[in-house]
Amino acid sequence: MASSESYNTLTAQLQNAIGAARTAQKHAYAPYSGKFVGAAVLSRSGRVFAGCNVENEDDQFRVCAERNAIAAAVGEGERDIVAIVVVSPDNRLWPPCVSCRRVIAELAPEAEIVMCNQDGAVQRAAFAGLRSTPFEPGGTGAA
């Protein structure tokens, strides 16, 4: 079940992760979709790893922000991920796509998903609650 809340009620660690995701979002490479997405993972130890989407002309080689953030964490030896933040490029809340969900299911199945939009809305959901929800680009996916 997803829950909406104010940014101000989030823990300092989650606020830090959202800030890192927003910073990474500025570095996204999205010449095909024009959708700049940022993500960050928060580890149990409090470390934050950020990533952005990197597109390619061939859809098969595009990499989402979530997978890049997870790869950054794994590359630094971090495997205990407790939250994954996704910052959308607009006023909608974007859940992880099917490909990202497969990676999350393997590497962070207990993680909380924190979706944020450009208007400051925040929605939190257990990953297990999203697994059966269809991915809709730009949709909440966590109704």
Secondary structure as the mmCIF struct_conf table of DSSP 4:
data_model
#
loop_
_struct_conf.conf_type_id
_struct_conf.id
_struct_conf.beg_label_comp_id
_struct_conf.beg_label_asym_id
_struct_conf.beg_label_seq_id
_struct_conf.end_label_comp_id
_struct_conf.end_label_asym_id
_struct_conf.end_label_seq_id
STRN STRN1 SER A 3 GLU A 5
HELX_RH_3T_P HELX_RH_3T_P1 TYR A 7 THR A 9
BEND BEND1 LEU A 10 LEU A 10
HELX_RH_AL_P HELX_RH_AL_P1 ALA A 12 GLN A 25
TURN_TY1_P TURN_TY1_P1 LYS A 26 HIS A 27
STRN STRN2 TYR A 29 TYR A 29
TURN_TY1_P TURN_TY1_P2 PRO A 31 SER A 33
STRN STRN3 GLY A 38 SER A 43
TURN_TY1_P TURN_TY1_P3 ARG A 44 SER A 45
BEND BEND2 GLY A 46 GLY A 46
STRN STRN4 VAL A 48 CYS A 52
STRN STRN5 VAL A 54 VAL A 54
BEND BEND3 GLU A 57 ASP A 58
HELX_RH_3T_P HELX_RH_3T_P2 ASP A 59 PHE A 61
STRN STRN6 VAL A 63 VAL A 63
HELX_RH_AL_P HELX_RH_AL_P2 ALA A 65 GLY A 75
TURN_TY1_P TURN_TY1_P4 GLU A 76 GLY A 77
STRN STRN7 ILE A 81 VAL A 87
BEND BEND4 PRO A 89 ARG A 92
HELX_RH_AL_P HELX_RH_AL_P3 VAL A 98 LEU A 107
TURN_TY1_P TURN_TY1_P5 PRO A 109 GLU A 110
HELX_LH_PP_P HELX_LH_PP_P1 ALA A 111 ALA A 111
STRN STRN8 GLU A 112 CYS A 116
TURN_TY1_P TURN_TY1_P6 GLN A 118 ASP A 119
BEND BEND5 GLY A 120 GLY A 120
STRN STRN9 VAL A 122 ALA A 126
HELX_RH_AL_P HELX_RH_AL_P4 PHE A 127 LEU A 130
TURN_TY1_P TURN_TY1_P7 ARG A 131 SER A 132
BEND BEND6 THR A 133 THR A 133
HELX_LH_PP_P HELX_LH_PP_P2 PRO A 134 PHE A 135
TURN_TY1_P TURN_TY1_P8 PRO A 137 GLY A 138
BEND BEND7 GLY A 139 GLY A 139
BEND BEND8 GLY A 141 GLY A 141
#
